[in-house]
Amino acid sequence: MIHGILNVYKERGYTSHDVVAKLRGIIGQKKIGHTGTLDPDAVGVLPVCLGRATKLCDMLTDKDKCYETVLLLGVWTDTQDISGQTLGTGDTSGLYEDAVRQAVGSFQGGYDQTPPMYSAIKVNGKKLYELAREGKSVERKARRVEIYKIDILEVSLPRVRMRVRCSKGTYIRTLCHDIGERLGCGGCMESLIRTESGPFCIADSLTLSDIERLKKEDRLKSRVLPVDGMFGELRAATLKESWERPAYNGNPLPFKAFQEEAAFQDLERARVYDSRKDFIGIYEFRQEKKGFVTVKMFYTGKKD
Protein backbone atom coordinates (compact mmCIF):
# COMPACT_ATOMS: atom_id res chain seq x y z
CA MET A 1 0.00 0.00 0.00
CA ILE A 2 1.17 3.53 -0.81
CA HIS A 3 1.19 6.03 2.08
CA GLY A 4 1.38 9.77 1.41
CA ILE A 5 -0.18 12.69 -0.44
CA LEU A 6 -0.65 13.05 -4.18
CA ASN A 7 -1.03 16.52 -5.66
CA VAL A 8 -3.79 15.84 -8.19
CA TYR A 9 -4.91 18.23 -10.91
CA LYS A 10 -8.70 17.88 -10.90
CA GLU A 11 -9.99 18.25 -14.42
CA ARG A 12 -13.30 19.77 -15.48
CA GLY A 13 -16.30 17.44 -15.28
CA TYR A 14 -15.06 15.39 -12.33
CA THR A 15 -16.27 15.69 -8.76
CA SER A 16 -13.73 15.20 -5.97
CA HIS A 17 -15.39 11.86 -5.25
CA ASP A 18 -14.96 10.88 -8.92
CA VAL A 19 -11.22 11.54 -8.60
CA VAL A 20 -10.97 9.27 -5.55
CA ALA A 21 -12.92 6.50 -7.32
CA LYS A 22 -10.65 6.74 -10.39
CA LEU A 23 -7.52 6.64 -8.25
CA ARG A 24 -8.69 3.53 -6.40
CA GLY A 25 -8.82 1.77 -9.75
CA ILE A 26 -5.50 3.17 -11.02
CA ILE A 27 -3.48 2.62 -7.84
CA GLY A 28 -5.25 -0.54 -6.71
CA GLN A 29 -5.97 0.39 -3.10
CA LYS A 30 -9.14 1.40 -1.29
CA LYS A 31 -7.73 3.62 1.44
CA ILE A 32 -7.84 6.99 -0.35
CA GLY A 33 -9.46 10.28 0.64
CA HIS A 34 -9.64 13.81 -0.75
CA THR A 35 -9.05 17.03 1.15
CA GLY A 36 -12.03 19.18 0.29
CA THR A 37 -14.45 19.43 -2.58
CA LEU A 38 -14.06 21.28 -5.85
CA ASP A 39 -17.15 21.85 -8.00
CA PRO A 40 -17.28 19.72 -11.20
CA ASP A 41 -16.71 22.78 -13.41
CA ALA A 42 -13.73 23.95 -11.35
CA VAL A 43 -10.20 22.71 -12.02
CA GLY A 44 -6.90 22.70 -10.18
CA VAL A 45 -5.14 21.46 -7.09
CA LEU A 46 -6.78 18.64 -5.14
CA PRO A 47 -4.46 16.98 -2.60
CA VAL A 48 -5.42 13.32 -2.21
CA CYS A 49 -4.34 11.24 0.78
CA LEU A 50 -3.29 7.61 0.41
CA GLY A 51 -3.07 4.93 3.10
CA ARG A 52 -1.96 6.23 6.48
CA ALA A 53 -2.09 9.78 5.12
CA THR A 54 -5.92 9.65 5.14
CA LYS A 55 -5.55 10.73 8.77
CA LEU A 56 -4.29 14.03 7.37
CA CYS A 57 -7.46 14.81 5.39
CA ASP A 58 -8.98 17.05 8.05
CA MET A 59 -5.68 18.89 8.59
CA LEU A 60 -5.23 19.59 4.87
CA THR A 61 -8.85 20.73 4.47
CA ASP A 62 -8.11 23.44 7.03
CA LYS A 63 -5.27 24.95 4.96
CA ASP A 64 -5.50 28.31 3.18
CA LYS A 65 -6.24 28.30 -0.55
CA CYS A 66 -5.47 30.38 -3.62
CA TYR A 67 -7.72 30.65 -6.68
CA GLU A 68 -7.90 32.35 -10.05
CA THR A 69 -11.44 33.18 -11.06
CA VAL A 70 -13.38 35.13 -13.66
CA LEU A 71 -16.26 37.24 -12.36
CA LEU A 72 -19.00 37.90 -14.91
CA LEU A 73 -20.91 41.04 -14.03
CA GLY A 74 -24.50 41.72 -15.06
CA VAL A 75 -25.98 38.28 -14.41
CA TRP A 76 -26.86 36.28 -11.31
CA THR A 77 -27.86 32.63 -11.02
CA ASP A 78 -29.29 30.20 -8.47
CA THR A 79 -25.90 28.48 -8.06
CA GLN A 80 -23.92 31.76 -8.12
CA ASP A 81 -21.89 30.42 -11.07
CA ILE A 82 -22.45 30.37 -14.81
CA SER A 83 -23.70 26.76 -14.79
CA GLY A 84 -26.84 27.66 -12.85
CA GLN A 85 -30.23 28.95 -13.89
CA THR A 86 -30.23 32.68 -14.60
CA LEU A 87 -32.33 34.53 -12.05
CA GLY A 88 -31.77 38.03 -13.39
CA THR A 89 -29.61 40.40 -15.37
CA GLY A 90 -28.29 43.87 -14.69
CA ASP A 91 -27.03 46.81 -16.72
CA THR A 92 -23.22 47.08 -16.85
CA SER A 93 -23.00 49.80 -19.47
CA GLY A 94 -22.39 52.49 -16.85
CA LEU A 95 -19.65 50.62 -15.00
CA TYR A 96 -16.18 52.13 -14.81
CA GLU A 97 -13.02 50.18 -14.11
CA ASP A 98 -12.15 52.32 -11.08
CA ALA A 99 -15.50 51.54 -9.44
CA VAL A 100 -15.03 47.84 -10.10
CA ARG A 101 -11.54 47.88 -8.62
CA GLN A 102 -12.79 49.71 -5.55
CA ALA A 103 -15.66 47.24 -5.02
CA VAL A 104 -13.38 44.21 -5.43
CA GLY A 105 -10.78 45.66 -3.06
CA SER A 106 -13.40 46.34 -0.39
CA PHE A 107 -13.73 42.58 0.20
CA GLN A 108 -10.09 42.19 1.17
CA GLY A 109 -9.91 41.32 4.86
CA GLY A 110 -12.50 39.55 6.99
CA TYR A 111 -16.15 39.49 5.96
CA ASP A 112 -19.28 37.58 6.90
CA GLN A 113 -20.17 35.32 4.00
CA THR A 114 -23.51 33.53 3.71
CA PRO A 115 -22.95 30.06 2.19
CA PRO A 116 -24.88 29.39 -1.04
CA MET A 117 -27.84 27.02 -1.15
CA TYR A 118 -25.95 24.91 -3.68
CA SER A 119 -23.28 23.73 -1.22
CA ALA A 120 -22.46 20.60 0.76
CA ILE A 121 -23.11 22.23 4.13
CA LYS A 122 -25.61 20.24 6.18
CA VAL A 123 -28.71 21.68 7.86
CA ASN A 124 -30.65 19.29 10.07
CA GLY A 125 -28.75 16.38 8.58
CA LYS A 126 -29.45 17.26 4.94
CA LYS A 127 -27.06 18.88 2.48
CA LEU A 128 -28.09 22.31 1.26
CA TYR A 129 -27.76 21.37 -2.42
CA GLU A 130 -30.22 18.50 -1.87
CA LEU A 131 -32.75 20.96 -0.48
CA ALA A 132 -32.03 23.40 -3.32
CA ARG A 133 -32.75 20.68 -5.90
CA GLU A 134 -36.11 20.15 -4.21
CA GLY A 135 -36.84 23.84 -4.72
CA LYS A 136 -36.40 24.65 -1.04
CA SER A 137 -34.46 27.50 0.50
CA VAL A 138 -33.49 27.67 4.16
CA GLU A 139 -31.92 30.37 6.29
CA ARG A 140 -28.14 30.06 6.48
CA LYS A 141 -25.92 31.61 9.10
CA ALA A 142 -23.18 33.85 7.76
CA ARG A 143 -19.65 32.64 8.50
CA ARG A 144 -16.57 34.77 8.98
CA VAL A 145 -14.04 34.19 6.21
CA GLU A 146 -10.73 35.87 5.50
CA ILE A 147 -9.81 37.24 2.10
CA TYR A 148 -6.10 37.74 2.63
CA LYS A 149 -5.48 39.28 -0.76
CA ILE A 150 -7.32 39.97 -4.02
CA ASP A 151 -5.28 40.80 -7.11
CA ILE A 152 -7.13 41.98 -10.20
CA LEU A 153 -5.33 40.34 -13.11
CA GLU A 154 -7.44 41.76 -15.93
CA VAL A 155 -10.50 43.95 -16.38
CA SER A 156 -12.44 43.49 -19.61
CA LEU A 157 -15.95 44.48 -18.63
CA PRO A 158 -18.28 42.81 -17.95
CA ARG A 159 -15.54 40.31 -16.96
CA VAL A 160 -12.99 40.66 -14.18
CA ARG A 161 -10.19 38.11 -13.75
CA MET A 162 -8.92 37.90 -10.18
CA ARG A 163 -6.50 35.99 -7.96
CA VAL A 164 -7.91 35.34 -4.48
CA ARG A 165 -5.93 34.09 -1.50
CA CYS A 166 -8.32 33.11 1.28
CA SER A 167 -9.07 31.05 4.36
CA LYS A 168 -10.74 27.65 4.39
CA GLY A 169 -14.49 27.64 3.88
CA THR A 170 -14.52 30.59 1.47
CA TYR A 171 -16.91 30.22 -1.47
CA ILE A 172 -15.41 32.06 -4.44
CA ARG A 173 -18.71 31.98 -6.35
CA THR A 174 -20.37 33.67 -3.37
CA LEU A 175 -17.60 36.27 -3.35
CA CYS A 176 -18.32 36.93 -7.05
CA HIS A 177 -22.05 37.17 -6.29
CA ASP A 178 -21.42 39.59 -3.41
CA ILE A 179 -19.16 41.82 -5.50
CA GLY A 180 -21.89 41.99 -8.16
CA GLU A 181 -24.44 42.96 -5.53
CA ARG A 182 -22.18 45.69 -4.17
CA LEU A 183 -21.85 47.12 -7.69
CA GLY A 184 -25.63 47.00 -8.11
CA CYS A 185 -25.58 44.98 -11.34
CA GLY A 186 -25.30 41.43 -10.06
CA GLY A 187 -22.57 38.95 -10.83
CA CYS A 188 -21.63 35.30 -10.94
CA MET A 189 -18.51 33.15 -11.23
CA GLU A 190 -17.67 32.19 -14.82
CA SER A 191 -14.61 30.01 -14.17
CA LEU A 192 -12.46 28.80 -11.28
CA ILE A 193 -8.93 27.40 -10.96
CA ARG A 194 -7.50 26.39 -7.59
CA THR A 195 -3.81 27.18 -7.90
CA GLU A 196 -2.73 26.40 -4.33
CA SER A 197 -3.98 24.35 -1.40
CA GLY A 198 -1.73 24.61 1.64
CA PRO A 199 1.79 23.68 0.46
CA PHE A 200 0.60 22.19 -2.85
CA CYS A 201 0.70 24.23 -6.06
CA ILE A 202 -0.70 23.71 -9.54
CA ALA A 203 2.72 23.60 -11.23
CA ASP A 204 3.50 20.31 -9.47
CA SER A 205 0.07 18.69 -9.85
CA LEU A 206 -0.62 15.50 -11.81
CA THR A 207 -3.59 14.66 -13.99
CA LEU A 208 -5.23 11.24 -13.69
CA SER A 209 -3.56 10.21 -16.95
CA ASP A 210 -0.17 11.31 -15.55
CA ILE A 211 -0.77 9.16 -12.48
CA GLU A 212 -1.84 6.17 -14.56
CA ARG A 213 1.32 6.44 -16.68
CA LEU A 214 3.59 6.78 -13.62
CA LYS A 215 1.91 3.77 -12.02
CA LYS A 216 2.53 1.63 -15.11
CA GLU A 217 6.16 2.77 -15.18
CA ASP A 218 6.52 1.98 -11.44
CA ARG A 219 7.51 5.60 -10.78
CA LEU A 220 4.44 6.84 -8.90
CA LYS A 221 5.96 6.65 -5.41
CA SER A 222 8.55 9.24 -6.42
CA ARG A 223 5.72 11.78 -6.79
CA VAL A 224 4.00 10.97 -3.48
CA LEU A 225 4.81 13.24 -0.55
CA PRO A 226 5.49 10.99 2.48
CA VAL A 227 3.24 11.53 5.50
CA ASP A 228 6.08 12.95 7.59
CA GLY A 229 6.86 15.40 4.78
CA MET A 230 3.93 17.49 6.04
CA PHE A 231 5.78 18.08 9.32
CA GLY A 232 9.24 18.97 8.08
CA GLU A 233 9.44 21.96 10.44
CA LEU A 234 9.51 19.60 13.45
CA ARG A 235 12.65 17.86 14.67
CA ALA A 236 12.82 14.08 14.32
CA ALA A 237 13.11 11.84 17.37
CA THR A 238 13.89 8.11 17.22
CA LEU A 239 12.62 5.67 19.83
CA LYS A 240 14.68 3.07 21.60
CA GLU A 241 13.43 -0.36 20.57
CA SER A 242 12.23 -1.15 24.11
CA TRP A 243 9.81 1.81 23.96
CA GLU A 244 8.22 1.00 20.61
CA ARG A 245 5.32 -1.10 21.93
CA PRO A 246 4.22 1.57 24.47
CA ALA A 247 4.37 4.12 21.64
CA TYR A 248 2.30 1.94 19.30
CA ASN A 249 -0.30 1.66 22.10
CA GLY A 250 -0.47 5.44 22.45
CA ASN A 251 1.18 5.68 25.86
CA PRO A 252 3.06 8.81 27.04
CA LEU A 253 6.80 8.71 26.36
CA PRO A 254 9.47 10.04 28.77
CA PHE A 255 12.69 11.62 27.49
CA LYS A 256 14.54 8.37 28.20
CA ALA A 257 12.43 6.64 25.52
CA PHE A 258 14.39 8.42 22.79
CA GLN A 259 17.79 7.53 21.38
CA GLU A 260 18.57 11.25 21.36
CA GLU A 261 17.46 11.68 25.00
CA ALA A 262 19.97 14.38 25.95
CA ALA A 263 19.45 16.37 22.75
CA PHE A 264 15.67 16.63 23.10
CA GLN A 265 15.25 18.13 26.57
CA ASP A 266 14.01 21.38 24.98
CA LEU A 267 11.51 19.85 22.56
CA GLU A 268 7.84 20.85 22.59
CA ARG A 269 6.76 18.82 19.55
CA ALA A 270 8.53 16.13 17.54
CA ARG A 271 8.19 13.73 14.64
CA VAL A 272 8.60 10.33 16.29
CA TYR A 273 10.02 7.30 14.47
CA ASP A 274 10.63 3.73 15.58
CA SER A 275 14.08 2.13 15.37
CA ARG A 276 13.36 0.99 11.77
CA LYS A 277 12.65 4.64 10.80
CA ASP A 278 8.92 4.06 10.35
CA PHE A 279 7.07 7.30 11.12
CA ILE A 280 4.81 6.74 14.13
CA GLY A 281 3.34 10.20 14.56
CA ILE A 282 3.47 13.65 16.12
CA TYR A 283 4.07 13.93 19.86
CA GLU A 284 3.84 16.94 22.17
CA PHE A 285 5.50 17.46 25.55
CA ARG A 286 3.13 17.81 28.50
CA GLN A 287 4.53 18.80 31.87
CA GLU A 288 1.69 17.15 33.79
CA LYS A 289 2.47 13.84 32.06
CA LYS A 290 6.20 14.35 32.49
CA GLY A 291 6.65 13.26 28.91
CA PHE A 292 5.37 13.31 25.34
CA VAL A 293 1.77 12.50 24.42
CA THR A 294 0.23 11.69 21.05
CA VAL A 295 -1.05 14.54 18.90
CA LYS A 296 -1.62 12.43 15.78
CA MET A 297 -0.81 8.76 15.25
CA PHE A 298 -0.06 7.38 11.79
CA TYR A 299 1.50 3.98 12.51
CA THR A 300 0.80 1.43 15.25
CA GLY A 301 3.33 -1.24 14.32
CA LYS A 302 0.78 -3.30 12.40
CA LYS A 303 1.12 -4.22 8.75
CA ASP A 304 -1.30 -2.38 6.47
N, C-alpha and C positions, 0 to 999 in steps of 0.2 A: 504494500500500500504506500502511496505517495503522501507525505505530510508537508504542508506548507501552503503558500499563497500564490495563486496565479493572477497576473494582471491581464484580465481579459478585455478585449475591445468588443463591446456589445454592439452588434450591427442592427440596423433598422429592421423592424418587423418581428424581432424576438422580444419576449418578456424575459425578466431576470430568471424566472423559473424555467423557461425554455432553455436558457443557456446552461443551467445546472443539469437538466435532463440530457442535453446533448453531450455534455462533458462526461456524465456517467457512462454513456455508451462509448465515447472515444477513449477514455482513460481506463475504463473497466473496474471502477470501484463505486460503491454506493455512498460512502461518507463524504459528501460534498455540500457546501452551503454558500450562498451569496451574501453580500454585505450591504444590502439595501437596494430597493427597487429602482429601476429606470423604466420610464414609459416605453411602450413598444416603438413609438416613432423617434425616441431619443437614441443617441449613439454615444459611445465613449467608454470611459474607464469603469470597469466593474470588477473589483477584486473578488476572487472566488477562493474559498478556503477548502483545503483538502485534508482528509484524515484528522489527525490531532488538532490541526489548525482551525477546525470548525468551532473550537472553543473561543476563537478570536472574533467570531462574526459580530458579536455585540460590541466589542471594542472598536472594530473597524467602522461599523455603522455610525459610531459617535464622532468620527473624524470630520474635520472641515472639508469643504468641497470647493471646486472651481469649475465654472461653466462658461461656455460661449453660447449666446442665444441671439435670435433675431426677434425683436418686438415689432409686430404689425399693428400700427395705429389705425383707428377708424372702424374697427370691427370687434365685437365681443361675442363669445360663444359659451355654451353650457359647460364645456370642459376647460375653458380658459386657454385652450390652444386651438390651432387651425383645424384640427381633426374633428372638432365638435360641431354641434348644430349652431348656426348663426342665430343669435338672439337679437342683434341690433347692429346698426351702423352709425357712424358719426362723421361729421364734416372735418376734414383735415386740411382743407384749402387755406385756412388762415393760420396754420401753424408755422412758427419760425424756429429755426434750429436752436437759437439761444434759449427759448422757452422750454424746448424739449430737454436740452442739456441741464437746465436748472431743475426741472421736474425729476429727471433721472437721478441727479446728484442728491436730491433731498431725501432719497431712501437710503443713502449710505449711513451706517450706524445701526442702532437697534430700532426695531419697529414691531408693532403687534400685528401679526399676520393671521388672517382667518383662513384655515385650510379649505380647499375646494371640496365640493360635494363629490367630485370624481377623484377620490383618493382612497387609500387602503386603511385609513384611520377607522377604528371601530367605535361605534356608539351603541351601547346596550347589546354588545356581542355581535353586531352586524357591521360589515364594512360599508363605509359611506357610498362607495361606487355601486354597491348592490342596491342600496336604497335609491340612489339616483336613477338607476336603470328601471326601477319600478315607478319612476315619476314622483318620488317623494323627496322632500327637502327638510332637513332638520337643522336646528340651531347648533352652530359650532362655536366653541370658545376660541377666541384669538390666542395665539401663542407668540411669545417673544422670540424673535429670531434676530441674528446679527448679520448685517450686510457689511462685511469688513471693507470691501472696496468695489466700486463699479467703475470700469473704464469703458467709455464709449469708443468703439473701434471704427465705426462708420455711421454717418447719418445720410440716408437717401430716402427722404420722406415719401411715403408714410412708414418706411422701415428704419429701424435703429438696431445696429449690431453692437452687442455689449459683451464685456467679460465681467462675470460676477464671482467674487470670492465671498463665501458665506458659511454660516454655521450649519450643523446638521439640522434636518427638519425644515429647511427652507424650500418652499415651492417656487420655482422660477416662473412657472406659468402664472401663478398668483401675483408675483411681483410685476410681471408684464401687465396683467389685468389692472393692478392697482395704479401703475404709472399712467395707463390709459384713462383711468377714472380721474386721476389728479389733473390731467390735461383737458378733461371735459369732452373727449372724443371717443373714449373707449379704446381698448387694445387687447391683443391676445398674443400668445407665443407662437411664432411660425416655425422655429426650429430650435433644437437644443443639442449641444455637445458637452459631455462631462469630460473636462480635460485633466482634472486631478481629483483624487480621492485619498485624503491623508498623504502618505508618502509615495503613492503610485501616480504616474503621469502617463498621458496618452502616447507619448513618443516610444515608450517601452512596452505598450500593450500588444497582445496577440489576438488575432482573430481565431475563430473556431477552426478554420482551415489550416492556419499556422500551427495550432496545437495538434491537430490530427497528423500533420506532416512530421512534426517533431517527435510525436509518439511513435510513429512508424520507423523513424530513424534512430530511435532509442536515445534521443537527446532532450527529452522534455524536462527531466529533472534539473538540467542546467539552467532552466528558466523559471524554476519554482523558488520563491524566497522561503528559506527554512523558517520554522516557527520562531526560533530564537532571534532571527534576523529583525524581528519587530521590536526587540528590546536591546539593540546594540549600545544604547547609552548607559546600560547597567553593567557593572563589573561582573565577571564570571567567577563562580565559586564551585569547587569540586568536592564532593563528599568522600569521606573515608568509606571503604567498602562496608565496614561494620554498621554504618549509619544509613545504608541504603534502604533497608526494609522499613525502618521507622519513617523515613521520608516518603516512600511509596504509599504508606498508610496515612499520610497527612499529619504526622505528629510534629510538634515544635522541635526545632534543631538548635542545640547550643553551639557556641563558637567551636568547641572541641570536635564537632562533627565534620569540620571542613579540613581538607588537606592544607589549606592556606590559613590555618587558624590565627596565627599571629598577625597576618597581613590584613585581616578583615575585621579588626576590632572597631573600626570606624564606619562600617557599612550600615546603611539604612535599608537598602533594597539590593537584591542580587539575583542574577540568573544562576540557577542551581543545576548542576550536572552530576550524574553518577560517575563512578570510576571508569566506566566504558565510554564516557563523554556523551551519553544520551541526555538530552535536555529534559529535566524533570518539571521545572516551572519557575515561577517568580515567588520569591520569599521576601518578607519584610520583618525587620527587627522590632520586637515589642518588649519593652522594659519589664512589664508585668509578667511576661512569660519567661523572661530571662533568656530569650533566644529568638530564633526566626520562625515565623508562622507563614502558612501558605496564603498567597494572594491569588494565584491562578495555577492550577495543576494541568500539565499536558501529558505526563507519562507516569504510569504507576507500576512499571516493571513488567507488565503483561504484554505478551505478543499481540499485535493488532490482527 
